Amino acid sequence: MTSPGLRVLVVDDERAIRRYLHAALSMQDITVMEAYSGEDALRSVAVDRPDVVILDLGLPDMEGVEVTRRIREWAEVPIIILSVREQESEKIAALDAGADDYLTKPFGTGELMARIRAALRRSIRKDNEPVIMVNQLKIDLERRQVMVADHEIALTPTEYDILRLLAQNLGKVITHRQLLQHIWGHASEEDLHLLRVNISNLRRKIEPDPSRPHYIRTEAGVGYRLRSDA
Amino acid sequence: MDYNNLVKISHDSRPDPDDLLSRIQREEQEPRGKLKIFLGYAAGVGKTYAMLEAAHQRKQEDIDVVVGYVETHGRVETEARLAGLEVLPRKQESYRGITLTELDVDAVLKRRPQLVLVDELAHTNPPGLRHPKRYQDVEELLAAGIDVYTTLNIQHLESLNDVIAQITGVTVRETVPDSVLDQVTEIELTDLPPDELLLRLQEGKVYIPEQAAQAIQNFFRKGNLTALRELTMRLAARRVDEQMRDYMKTKAIPGPWPAAERLLVGISSHPLSERLVRSTYRLADELNTEWLAIHVETPGNSRLSPEGRGRVTRALLLAEELGGRSLILPGRSVPEVLLHYAREHNVTKIILGKPFRPRWKEILFGSVVDELVRMSGNIDIYIISVPGEADVVRREVAWQPHRPWNRYLWAVFLVLAATGIGALFQHRISPTNLVMVYLLAVVVAAVYLGRGSSILVSILSVLAFDFAFTEPYYTFVVEDTEYILTFIGLLGVGLVISELTARVRDQAEAAQRREAETSILYTLSRDLSTADGLEAIIQAVADNVSQTFGRDVALFLPDSDGKESLKMISKSSDFTLDENEMAVAAWSFKFGQIAGRGTDTLSASKGRYIPLMTPRGVVGVLSIKPKEERSPLTPDQRRLLETFSRQAALAIERAQLAEQAQAAQLLQATEKLQTALLNSISHDLRTPLVSITGALSSLSDGGVAMDPQIHQDLVDTARDEADRMNRLVGNLLNMTRLEAGALRVTKQPGDIQDAIGTALDNLEDRLGDRKIYSDIEENLPLVPMDFVLIVQVLVNLVDNALKYSNRESPIEIRASRNGQELCVRVSDRGIGIPPDDLERIFEKFYRVQRPDKVSGTGLGLSISKGIIEAHAGRILAENRTGGGTSIIFYLPFNDERGSEK
């Protein structure tokens, strides 16, 4: 669901990666702008006003987290960060600072597009979409009803809250901290325990095979995501 | 109160007023309860258990015993021992949402037992209770007249807090002031050898509070435990026995330097010498000083009977065994030799056995003890009585009185005796033959009295002979001039004999001295040859030099970049080195020559610097410095010192070369391994690139007209190989991190089902349509784990299963509970693993042989093992009945060792 004329800003100091992203995105009728440093990215966001920013964490002049924070000071533009597998803590910090999603290098074009779509969906949605549907899972926000294959599922308030947050950000990753803040109002070690238990229970209720979750995907070390392409 | 009335009324149940009165009086004067502490040096030695044991005994003695507060920490044996004792209910106190149970003081006071057990004297009470600390509770109980048994660890004592922090590195916060100990009636030491304690720790029988988890590893080291144990024993002894206090040091840690005293015990062939050695050892032990045993070998001693010599040897050996040193010194008189040595070597106390010869002998021949005492100056003389000394004769040293005034008297006496004998036989033997008697006297004098005396005897003999046996008798005039010849002959022979004998004796003395030197050198070389490593060698050299010469010692060894570095081993802490001294040492090192005090170079410096030379050059510098201003070294000593230094040089060189050889060997092995590693990695990285580059170039060549199937094939190949490379790079990175110890394991409660699901998700592409069965037990609790890493382990294991089994065979993942552990099992029906290799597969780069080349570097299992072990879990491989392999890993549910590594 890419609208024509979509503008994406690619920020990476590696020329090869910018080249690839340019090619891949252009194929999808997306206008691609490039930036090679943090400062350059900030300038570009202000001047060119892209619809989505793809931001590499390992920039030469500024930390990815720093760029995210600065952008978030005055813009709501969706930010997808590119990280390497071991940069867990930086990744989480960036997500908590306001980035919307992440991609682990190396990634395929399919993943990239799915993330972009998910990020856009959030910015487009106006909180007046009462019903969210993914495959067999239907969540009716107005009526506080959750159905799987037309069977109503009874959820505890906490479980519902979790599912609702994930659904409202369909396809986007939600960090542990964001979940905890949202549900319990604060993030602490013991509550993480509770979170896991709740997720486990939730899965048992809505997943066809709880041991191979289809809808709620674990983003190892980061958080959870309700898949949009399930 | 009207007692009269009471008396009238009561026959029955009312208490007798007298009884009542006396009871009231008694209660007012009730003595304080007695406090007995079960003291231990660390948690887990068994104090609570001992306390319970004692309580049972008291109960059997019909004493009213109750349990006020006993903490068993879930230990079965301790719980069992509680049985049969009345346990008072604890007080419930709510604190921060948790309910704590504490000692209920009021309940005890109400119950009024004779004896109450209160565990953990140092415990801090939660707020809300009457006293902030439990020892104050105990105070109250004692004041009420109730006896208390309690337990305490040595580290909870206020006064020892910093000492214990120094030993263990752990500062304990819960302390008990020492004033509490002052009121203690009895201390019972609960002791357990450190090895056993460590064993119990491993078996999980020791309670460790969670907060201290990290520190516990430091705390429970054997060296610490031993030091603490000694500390505890000393404390107990000190408190209990007043008399011992005089001997024990008040400082808890004994300093590394011996006290300024030094003891010397004189050994003879006396049968009780060994006991004397033991007495000296005990004395030295109490005073914490060095000591040594010396046997003085006088010319008379060389004629000791074999038993006598045996006794001497045994006594000296015993001295060595008990930690003292032993020496045999030559000399003419025991007191002289002993005092000479004592002065040279800073001996402060000389110990001898009580003399036991009859009085008359002492008067006639003098007593070693008297002589020693008189000449001792400011050295203390201790005469120790050794039990059983009743009727044994002391050594024969007094037979050779070499004291100046005595000697010449003896000479005169000899001459008189000879004259007397001659007079007896005067009429039967011709005078010339009587001369022989005098010659005999000369010989006796030469052997026993020394050169001077025998010369005197010679002269006197001539005079006496002239006087008594030549005509005219009793004058000094000689009639027959032939006698002049006799006189000359007598005198001449006398002098010659004197001289020769004296010389022989001197030579004998010299030989003995040399023997002494040799034995010193032997001790040094023995110490050096048994010393293991450079440190030990340096210590041995320093010890030997310091002991032998009685001076401060320092050793200098060159720095790693060739400059002088200070490796100071000094016998007393006042071997301070200033820049000037360092410069002298440096000079000596550079030029390979002696410098310093008593030499030609830089003789104004305080110490003497001797270069340690080997054929290959100078390896260091040995420096000695006298403790106060005293006489310089004798030539003999200098020679000895030089020999020392040569030995030391060789030993040091040897140690250094050995270290270098080891390092070189290690380097070689490392390099070999590294080369193999690099080759393997290089190969495994390049191989996928071949396919990728190949595929891409074909695609670019083929263009639009390519067959779509081939096109797809090439693309798929390239993608697969790229994936493979990605995995390999990931594995290598992990391996590197594991090796460098940089793998950070942050544990949080995790769901194993989630982990398995995520792992399978990651492998989705490669799984294709292969069947994976997962069987996860119901209600498995969350396990502390680093989620990302455990997912990786699972990915590795499933990947292996995929690789080593064929496409139709199923793969099973099973998660279950195994006591205190989570058990996860990944099984396949593949080719299996040769039984000998079941452990080797976890080694780096190991791969099971397979006919068709299987991709992957063989790092997966090794990394998995590293990760599992970093979680304090374990991993192993099994072959399945019916074919195939299972890899099983265990993760503890309850990991108390902290979350960060």
Interface residues (C-beta under 8 A of the other chain):
Chain A: R85 E86 E88 P106 E189 L192 H193 R196 V197 I199 S200 P210 S211 R212 P213 R217 T218 A220 G221
Chain B: A722 N726 G730 L733 Q748 P749 G750 D751 Q753 D754 I756 G757 T758 L760 D761 S774 I776 L782 F787 V788 V791
